[in-house]
Amino acid sequence: MSNILIVDDERDIRELIGDILRDEGFQVRLAANADECIAAINAEAPALMILDIWLKDSRMDGIDILKTVKRDNPDVPVVIISGHGNIEIAVAAIKQGAYDFIEKPFNIDQLMVVVSRAMETSRLRRENSELRRRDVTASEMLGNSPAFRALKAQLEKVTKSNGRVMLTGPAGSGKEMAARFIHTNSNRASAPFISVSSAAIEPERMEEVLFGRETPERGVEPGLLEQAHGGVVYFDEVADMPLGTQSKILRVLVDQQFTRAGGADKVRVDLRVISSTTRDLRHEITAGRFRQELYDRLNVVPIGVPSLEERREDIPELTRHFIDMFHRSQGLPLRNLTPDAEAMLQTMQWPGNVRQLRNVIERVLILGDGTGPVEAKELPGRETPGSDEGRMVLGGAMATLPLREARELFEKEYLLTQINRFGGNISRTANFVGMERSALHRKLKSLGVVTTAKSGGRMARLEDDEEEDGDE
């Protein structure tokens, strides 16, 4: 997008401006009326528009074209020119989103200053857009566990469609990253990704936040849906959306259009909708807190995002990624992990999932001395007050048991932890704990430890009835 589109009904003016800009090395396209202008934009969005406010024998004037451009191509700077310029027109154009205003007859030097500034603005906007795209290329979508591979396979299937996706999973598991992965790998990747925090929208402000508003003082202020035109709108924690908001969103999904608060014109939008929730929406519907019709519209392709517990094999890779990320973004030490620290991270409980893991790694890097690899003793919750080096302090329940029962309890908990750490893979677990595979099978059976399929992998648990083991 490196060209300038000049729109003026006076042939001499548009050709004069075109010649001047070509001499300065710019690529130029010319349009004499609204139809030619819109056709040129649809063929290729320009880097800059120079737009006459008055267009004879045209179905749209400059202000109408400006509104259309700022709705469909908000990053394109528009410079307004007019031979009938006055302060009212300038203010109206700026309110509608124009970059600047030049009055005819214009000074060539003045024109070039405005064009140069506008082109620099256009370049910076493109670079920022590209950086945002790179930033949301699912940098945390890392892993090779069965659960993660199953998730990624599902996400890849929906990237090329426009189907609405409902992402479910516990808090911190990476639902927004999954939504951004869909966007980044779709044909809408160059268009906006707008995240809407459903719980943060107050019912009385819903129309302004989502639909925007029009006022005589401030002109048009686009809402989040209008900002997402052509791209993706992501409703985060959609279960928290007030019922009144749900009704209005349902109408937008049906009609693909809405009216701004205080406005009269219908605004058409082309949106792909992705939603997420940590709650059971079926239960919310039964309780009267969520509309069945909206659920049916949003839940076209349901995808479950696994918890970190279900993908413990990915923890070392995620940890190394976070260490590298914090080193690049904050200058924190670039440290490795000791085997003990890696094993400890895989066996810890993660109720906050990937988000909690990220926070823990950041804390360790900030508080550590910055030398040598991260050790297990640096991880939170791993120190026992009053314990001697190399000595385990027993919890109250185990300390009161006879040796035989305490040993059996320890073996159960230890093997459960290791099997879950290795995603239910018996062979890898046996190799780590130092047992023959067949011997581990017998031990698991005697202790009542079974593995069950879950989210593409396997998880271990205690159960009375025998089930198939987790071999791969």
C-alpha positions as CSV (number, residue, x, y, z in Angstrom):
1,M,0.0,0.0,0.0
2,S,2.3,2.7,-1.3
3,N,0.2,4.9,-3.5
4,I,-1.8,8.2,-3.2
5,L,-5.3,8.5,-4.4
6,I,-6.4,12.0,-5.6
7,V,-10.1,12.6,-5.8
8,D,-11.2,15.9,-7.3
9,D,-14.0,16.7,-9.9
10,E,-11.7,19.4,-11.5
11,R,-9.4,17.6,-14.0
12,D,-6.8,20.3,-14.0
13,I,-6.5,20.2,-10.2
14,R,-6.2,16.5,-9.8
15,E,-3.7,16.2,-12.7
16,L,-1.7,19.1,-11.3
17,I,-1.5,17.5,-7.9
18,G,-0.7,14.1,-9.5
19,D,2.2,15.6,-11.6
20,I,3.6,17.3,-8.5
21,L,3.5,14.1,-6.4
22,R,4.9,11.9,-9.3
23,D,7.8,14.3,-9.5
24,E,8.5,13.7,-5.8
25,G,8.6,9.9,-6.4
26,F,5.1,9.0,-5.3
27,Q,2.7,6.5,-7.1
28,V,-0.5,8.3,-7.9
29,R,-4.1,7.3,-8.9
30,L,-6.8,9.7,-9.9
31,A,-10.6,9.7,-9.4
32,A,-13.2,12.3,-10.6
33,N,-16.2,11.2,-8.5
34,A,-17.4,9.0,-5.7
35,D,-17.9,5.9,-7.8
36,E,-14.4,6.1,-9.2
37,C,-13.0,6.8,-5.8
38,I,-14.8,3.8,-4.1
39,A,-13.8,1.5,-7.0
40,A,-10.2,2.5,-6.6
41,I,-10.2,2.0,-2.8
42,N,-11.8,-1.4,-3.2
43,A,-9.2,-2.4,-5.8
44,E,-6.3,-1.4,-3.4
45,A,-6.5,0.7,-0.3
46,P,-4.2,3.8,-0.7
47,A,-1.5,4.9,1.6
48,L,-3.0,8.4,1.5
49,M,-6.1,10.1,0.1
50,I,-6.3,13.7,-1.1
51,L,-10.0,14.4,-1.3
52,D,-12.0,17.4,-2.6
53,I,-14.8,18.3,-0.3
54,W,-17.1,19.3,-3.2
55,L,-17.7,16.9,-6.0
56,K,-20.0,18.0,-8.8
57,D,-22.4,15.4,-10.3
58,S,-21.4,12.8,-7.7
59,R,-23.7,10.7,-5.5
60,M,-21.5,11.4,-2.5
61,D,-19.7,14.5,-1.4
62,G,-16.3,14.6,0.3
63,I,-17.6,14.3,3.8
64,D,-19.7,11.2,2.9
65,I,-16.7,9.6,1.2
66,L,-14.6,10.5,4.3
67,K,-17.1,8.7,6.5
68,T,-17.0,5.6,4.3
69,V,-13.2,5.5,4.2
70,K,-12.8,5.9,8.0
71,R,-15.3,3.2,8.5
72,D,-13.8,0.7,6.1
73,N,-10.1,1.7,6.1
74,P,-9.6,3.6,9.3
75,D,-5.8,3.6,9.0
76,V,-5.8,5.6,5.7
77,P,-5.0,9.3,6.3
78,V,-7.3,11.6,4.4
79,V,-6.3,15.2,3.5
80,I,-9.3,17.4,2.6
81,I,-9.0,20.2,0.0
82,S,-11.6,22.7,-1.0
83,G,-12.0,25.9,-2.9
84,H,-14.8,26.9,-0.6
85,G,-12.9,26.3,2.6
86,N,-14.0,27.8,5.8
87,I,-13.5,27.0,9.5
88,E,-16.8,25.1,9.7
89,I,-15.9,22.7,6.9
90,A,-12.4,22.2,8.4
91,V,-13.8,21.4,11.8
92,A,-16.4,19.0,10.3
93,A,-13.8,17.2,8.3
94,I,-11.4,16.8,11.3
95,K,-14.3,15.6,13.4
96,Q,-15.0,12.9,10.8
97,G,-11.4,11.7,11.0
98,A,-9.6,13.8,8.3
99,Y,-5.9,14.1,8.8
100,D,-5.6,17.7,7.7
101,F,-7.4,20.4,5.7
102,I,-5.9,22.5,2.8
103,E,-7.7,25.4,1.1
104,K,-7.6,26.1,-2.6
105,P,-5.6,27.7,-4.2
106,F,-2.9,25.9,-2.2
107,N,0.8,26.5,-2.0
108,I,2.8,23.6,-3.4
109,D,5.3,23.7,-0.5
110,Q,2.4,23.6,2.0
111,L,0.9,20.7,0.1
112,M,4.2,18.7,0.2
113,V,4.6,19.3,3.9
114,V,1.1,18.0,4.6
115,V,1.6,15.0,2.2
116,S,4.9,14.1,3.7
117,R,3.6,14.2,7.3
118,A,0.5,12.2,6.3
119,M,2.6,9.6,4.5
120,E,4.8,9.2,7.5
121,T,1.6,8.7,9.6
122,S,0.5,6.1,7.1
123,R,3.9,4.3,7.4
124,L,3.8,4.3,11.1
125,R,0.3,3.0,11.2
126,R,1.2,0.1,8.9
127,E,4.3,-0.7,11.0
128,N,2.3,-0.6,14.2
129,S,-0.3,-2.9,12.6
130,E,2.4,-5.3,11.5
131,L,4.0,-5.2,15.0
132,R,0.6,-6.0,16.5
133,R,0.2,-8.9,14.2
134,R,3.6,-10.2,15.1
135,D,2.9,-9.7,18.7
136,V,-0.3,-11.8,18.5
137,T,1.1,-14.6,16.4
138,A,0.3,-17.0,19.2
139,S,3.7,-16.6,20.9
140,E,2.4,-18.7,23.8
141,M,0.8,-21.3,21.5
142,L,3.8,-23.6,22.2
143,G,3.9,-27.2,23.1
144,N,4.0,-30.8,21.9
145,S,1.8,-32.6,24.4
146,P,-1.1,-34.7,23.0
147,A,-3.6,-32.2,24.5
148,F,-1.9,-29.3,22.9
149,R,-1.6,-31.0,19.5
150,A,-5.3,-31.8,19.6
151,L,-6.1,-28.2,20.4
152,K,-3.9,-26.8,17.6
153,A,-5.3,-29.2,15.1
154,Q,-8.8,-27.9,15.9
155,L,-7.7,-24.3,15.7
156,E,-6.0,-24.8,12.3
157,K,-9.2,-26.3,10.9
158,V,-11.2,-23.1,11.7
159,T,-8.6,-20.5,10.6
160,K,-9.7,-20.4,6.9
161,S,-13.4,-20.2,7.6
162,N,-15.6,-17.4,9.0
163,G,-17.4,-19.7,11.4
164,R,-18.1,-18.4,14.9
165,V,-16.0,-20.1,17.5
166,M,-16.7,-20.6,21.2
167,L,-13.6,-21.3,23.3
168,T,-14.0,-22.9,26.7
169,G,-11.5,-23.7,29.4
170,P,-10.2,-22.6,32.8
171,A,-8.9,-19.1,33.5
172,G,-5.4,-18.5,32.3
173,S,-5.3,-21.5,30.0
174,G,-4.8,-19.3,26.9
175,K,-8.2,-18.8,25.3
176,E,-7.3,-15.3,24.1
177,M,-4.1,-16.7,22.6
178,A,-6.1,-19.3,20.8
179,A,-8.4,-16.6,19.5
180,R,-5.5,-14.6,18.3
181,F,-4.0,-17.7,16.6
182,I,-7.2,-18.1,14.6
183,H,-7.1,-14.4,13.6
184,T,-3.4,-14.4,12.7
185,N,-3.6,-17.4,10.5
186,S,-6.9,-16.4,8.8
187,N,-7.6,-14.3,5.7
188,R,-8.5,-11.5,8.1
189,A,-4.9,-11.3,9.6
190,S,-4.3,-7.8,8.1
191,A,-7.6,-6.5,9.7
192,P,-8.1,-5.6,13.3
193,F,-8.4,-8.0,16.3
194,I,-10.6,-6.2,18.9
195,S,-10.9,-7.8,22.3
196,V,-14.1,-6.9,24.3
197,S,-14.1,-7.5,28.0
198,S,-17.7,-8.5,28.4
199,A,-17.8,-8.0,32.2
200,A,-16.4,-4.5,31.9
201,I,-19.2,-3.2,29.7
202,E,-21.7,-1.4,31.9
203,P,-25.3,-1.7,30.6
204,E,-25.8,2.0,30.5
205,R,-22.6,2.5,28.5
206,M,-23.0,-0.5,26.2
207,E,-24.2,1.4,23.1
208,E,-21.4,3.9,23.2
209,V,-18.6,1.3,23.9
210,L,-19.8,-1.2,21.3
211,F,-21.6,0.9,18.7
212,G,-20.0,4.3,19.1
213,R,-21.7,7.6,19.2
214,E,-22.4,10.8,17.2
215,T,-22.5,14.2,18.8
216,P,-22.5,17.7,17.3
217,E,-19.5,18.6,19.5
218,R,-17.2,15.5,18.8
219,G,-18.6,14.2,15.6
220,V,-18.4,10.4,15.0
221,E,-16.7,8.3,17.6
222,P,-16.5,4.7,16.4
223,G,-17.3,1.9,18.8
224,L,-15.5,-1.4,19.2
225,L,-17.6,-3.2,16.7
226,E,-16.9,-0.5,14.0
227,Q,-13.2,-0.6,14.9
228,A,-13.3,-4.4,14.2
229,H,-14.8,-4.0,10.8
230,G,-13.3,-6.5,8.4
231,G,-11.5,-8.4,11.2
232,V,-12.3,-10.3,14.4
233,V,-14.2,-9.2,17.5
234,Y,-13.3,-11.4,20.5
235,F,-15.9,-11.4,23.4
236,D,-13.8,-12.4,26.4
237,E,-15.8,-14.1,29.2
238,V,-19.1,-13.8,27.3
239,A,-21.0,-15.3,30.2
240,D,-20.4,-12.0,32.1
241,M,-22.2,-10.0,29.4
242,P,-25.4,-8.4,30.8
243,L,-28.7,-9.7,29.4
244,G,-29.6,-6.3,27.8
245,T,-26.2,-6.3,26.0
246,Q,-26.8,-9.9,24.9
247,S,-30.0,-8.9,23.1
248,K,-28.4,-6.1,21.2
249,I,-25.4,-8.2,20.2
250,L,-27.8,-10.9,19.0
251,R,-29.4,-8.3,16.7
252,V,-26.0,-7.2,15.3
253,L,-25.1,-10.8,14.6
254,V,-28.4,-11.3,12.7
255,D,-28.4,-8.0,10.8
256,Q,-24.7,-7.3,10.5
257,Q,-25.5,-3.6,11.1
258,F,-26.4,-1.2,13.8
259,T,-26.9,2.5,14.6
260,R,-24.5,4.6,16.6
261,A,-25.8,6.2,19.8
262,G,-27.1,9.6,18.8
263,G,-26.9,8.7,15.1
264,A,-29.4,8.0,12.4
265,D,-27.4,6.1,9.7
266,K,-27.1,2.4,9.7
267,V,-23.5,1.2,10.0
268,R,-22.8,-2.1,8.2
269,V,-20.0,-4.3,9.6
270,D,-18.2,-7.4,8.4
271,L,-17.1,-9.3,11.5
272,R,-15.9,-12.7,12.5
273,V,-16.9,-13.4,16.1
274,I,-14.9,-15.5,18.6
275,S,-16.1,-15.9,22.2
276,S,-14.7,-17.5,25.3
277,T,-16.0,-18.5,28.7
278,T,-14.8,-20.3,31.8
279,R,-18.4,-21.1,32.8
280,D,-21.0,-23.7,31.7
281,L,-23.2,-21.7,29.4
282,R,-25.9,-24.4,29.4
283,H,-26.2,-23.9,33.2
284,E,-26.2,-20.1,32.7
285,I,-29.1,-20.5,30.2
286,T,-31.1,-22.7,32.6
287,A,-30.5,-20.1,35.3
288,G,-31.8,-17.4,33.1
289,R,-28.5,-15.5,32.9
290,F,-27.7,-16.2,29.2
291,R,-29.9,-16.1,26.1
292,Q,-30.3,-19.4,24.3
293,E,-30.5,-17.6,21.0
294,L,-27.2,-15.9,21.5
295,Y,-25.6,-19.2,22.6
296,D,-26.8,-20.8,19.4
297,R,-25.3,-18.0,17.3
298,L,-22.0,-18.0,19.1
299,N,-21.5,-21.8,19.6
300,V,-21.1,-22.8,16.0
301,V,-17.7,-24.4,16.5
302,P,-17.0,-25.2,20.2
303,I,-13.3,-25.8,21.1
304,G,-12.0,-26.7,24.5
305,V,-8.7,-25.2,25.6
306,P,-6.9,-27.6,28.0
307,S,-5.6,-26.6,31.4
308,L,-1.9,-26.6,32.1
309,E,-2.4,-29.8,34.2
310,E,-3.5,-31.6,31.1
311,R,-0.4,-30.5,29.2
312,R,2.4,-30.7,31.8
313,E,4.8,-32.0,29.2
314,D,4.8,-28.5,27.7
315,I,5.9,-26.7,30.9
316,P,9.6,-26.8,30.2
317,E,9.1,-25.4,26.7
318,L,6.8,-22.7,27.9
319,T,9.2,-21.8,30.7
320,R,12.1,-21.4,28.4
321,H,9.9,-19.2,26.1
322,F,8.9,-16.9,29.0
323,I,12.6,-16.6,30.2
324,D,13.6,-15.6,26.7
325,M,10.6,-13.2,26.3
326,F,11.3,-11.4,29.6
327,H,15.0,-11.2,28.7
328,R,14.1,-9.4,25.4
329,S,11.3,-7.3,26.7
330,Q,12.6,-6.3,30.2
331,G,16.2,-7.1,30.1
332,L,15.8,-9.8,32.8
333,P,18.6,-12.4,33.1
334,L,18.7,-15.1,30.5
335,R,18.9,-18.2,32.6
336,N,18.6,-22.0,32.1
337,L,16.7,-24.5,34.3
338,T,18.3,-27.1,36.4
339,P,16.7,-30.6,36.0
340,D,15.3,-30.4,39.5
341,A,13.7,-27.0,38.8
342,E,12.2,-28.4,35.5
343,A,10.8,-31.4,37.3
344,M,9.5,-29.3,40.1
345,L,7.6,-27.0,37.7
346,Q,6.0,-30.0,36.1
347,T,4.8,-31.4,39.4
348,M,3.5,-28.2,40.9
349,Q,-0.2,-27.3,41.0
350,W,-1.2,-24.6,38.5
351,P,-4.7,-23.4,39.3
352,G,-3.9,-20.2,37.3
353,N,-2.6,-22.3,34.4
354,V,-0.3,-20.7,31.7
355,R,-0.8,-17.2,33.1
356,Q,0.2,-18.3,36.6
357,L,3.3,-20.1,35.2
358,R,4.3,-16.9,33.3
359,N,3.9,-14.8,36.5
360,V,6.0,-17.3,38.5
361,I,8.8,-17.2,36.0
362,E,8.8,-13.4,35.9
363,R,9.0,-13.3,39.7
364,V,11.9,-15.7,39.9
365,L,13.9,-13.7,37.3
366,I,13.2,-10.5,39.1
367,L,14.1,-11.7,42.6
368,G,16.9,-14.0,41.6
369,D,20.6,-13.0,41.7
370,G,20.8,-13.5,37.9
371,T,23.7,-15.9,37.9
372,G,23.5,-19.6,37.0
373,P,20.5,-21.7,36.2
374,V,17.2,-21.5,38.0
375,E,17.1,-24.0,40.9
376,A,14.2,-25.7,42.5
377,K,14.7,-23.9,45.8
378,E,13.9,-20.6,44.0
379,L,10.4,-21.7,43.0
380,P,7.6,-20.4,45.3
381,G,6.1,-22.8,47.8
382,R,9.0,-25.1,47.7
383,E,10.7,-24.1,51.0
384,T,9.7,-25.7,54.2
385,P,10.4,-23.5,57.3
386,G,12.7,-25.2,59.8
387,S,13.7,-28.1,57.5
388,D,17.3,-29.2,57.2
389,E,19.1,-29.3,53.9
390,G,18.2,-32.5,52.0
391,R,15.6,-33.5,54.6
392,M,11.9,-33.9,53.9
393,V,9.4,-32.7,56.6
394,L,6.3,-34.9,56.5
395,G,2.8,-33.5,56.4
396,G,0.5,-34.2,59.4
397,A,-1.5,-37.0,57.8
398,M,1.5,-39.1,56.6
399,A,3.4,-38.6,59.8
400,T,0.7,-40.4,61.8
401,L,0.5,-43.5,59.6
402,P,2.4,-46.8,60.1
403,L,5.4,-47.2,57.8
404,R,3.6,-49.6,55.4
405,E,0.6,-47.4,54.9
406,A,2.8,-44.2,54.6
407,R,5.0,-45.9,52.1
408,E,1.9,-47.0,50.0
409,L,0.5,-43.5,50.2
410,F,3.8,-41.9,49.1
411,E,4.1,-44.4,46.2
412,K,0.6,-43.6,45.0
413,E,1.1,-39.8,45.1
414,Y,4.6,-40.1,43.6
415,L,3.5,-42.2,40.7
416,L,0.4,-40.2,40.1
417,T,2.5,-37.1,39.9
418,Q,5.1,-38.6,37.5
419,I,2.5,-40.2,35.2
420,N,0.7,-36.8,34.9
421,R,4.0,-35.1,34.4
422,F,4.7,-37.3,31.4
423,G,1.2,-37.0,29.9
424,G,0.2,-40.6,30.8
425,N,3.1,-42.1,28.9
426,I,4.0,-45.3,30.9
427,S,7.2,-45.9,29.1
428,R,8.7,-42.5,29.8
429,T,7.4,-42.6,33.4
430,A,9.0,-46.0,33.9
431,N,12.3,-44.8,32.5
432,F,12.3,-41.7,34.8
433,V,11.4,-43.6,38.0
434,G,13.9,-46.4,37.2
435,M,11.5,-49.3,36.9
436,E,10.8,-51.8,34.2
437,R,7.7,-51.0,32.2
438,S,6.0,-54.3,33.2
439,A,7.0,-53.8,36.8
440,L,5.4,-50.3,36.8
441,H,2.2,-51.8,35.3
442,R,2.0,-54.2,38.2
443,K,2.8,-51.6,40.8
444,L,0.1,-49.2,39.4
445,K,-2.5,-52.0,39.4
446,S,-1.7,-53.0,43.0
447,L,-2.0,-49.3,44.1
448,G,-5.2,-48.8,42.1
449,V,-3.7,-46.1,39.8
450,V,-5.4,-45.9,36.4
451,T,-5.0,-43.6,33.4
452,T,-7.9,-42.1,31.5
453,A,-8.0,-40.3,28.2
454,K,-8.5,-36.5,28.4
455,S,-8.1,-33.6,26.0
456,G,-5.9,-35.6,23.5
457,G,-3.6,-37.0,26.2
458,R,-4.0,-39.2,29.3
459,M,-4.3,-38.4,33.0
460,A,-3.7,-40.7,36.0
461,R,-6.0,-41.0,38.9
462,L,-7.0,-43.4,41.7
463,E,-10.0,-45.6,41.0
464,D,-11.5,-48.9,42.2
465,D,-12.3,-50.3,38.7
466,E,-9.5,-51.3,36.4
467,E,-9.1,-49.2,33.2
468,E,-6.8,-49.2,30.2
469,D,-3.4,-47.8,31.0
470,G,-1.7,-44.8,29.3
471,D,0.8,-46.5,27.0
472,E,1.7,-44.9,23.7
